[in-house]
Amino acid sequence: MYALVVGANFESITYIIAAWFAGDWLDENYPRDFTWSIVTYLLGLILIIRSWYVMFRIMIRAQNRDKNEGSGS
């Protein structure tokens, strides 16, 4: 389970860095009235939330499985 938490943190950092680079690249190559960084950061945030949701879901399932195995059911 520790590996899941560490992996999710590295994945989050990767999404933030990728959003930053993508926002800069889009601002340079496709200028608009708004900054692309806002769009890419929101997309990165959605991906981070999804990643953490999946991680917590896996951890809860493993905890419930361990609890059921320990009770003899």
Stockholm file with secondary structure:
# STOCKHOLM 1.0

chainA/1-73         MYALVVGANFESITYIIAAWFAGDWLDENYPRDFTWSIVTYLLGLILIIRSWYVMFRIMIRAQNRDKNEGSGS
#=GR chainA/1-73 SS CHHHHHHHHHHHHHHHHHHHHHHHHHHHHSCCSSCHHHHHHHHHHHHHHHHHHHHHHHHHHHHHHHHHHHTTC
#=GC SS_cons        CHHHHHHHHHHHHHHHHHHHHHHHHHHHHSCCSSCHHHHHHHHHHHHHHHHHHHHHHHHHHHHHHHHHHHTTC
//
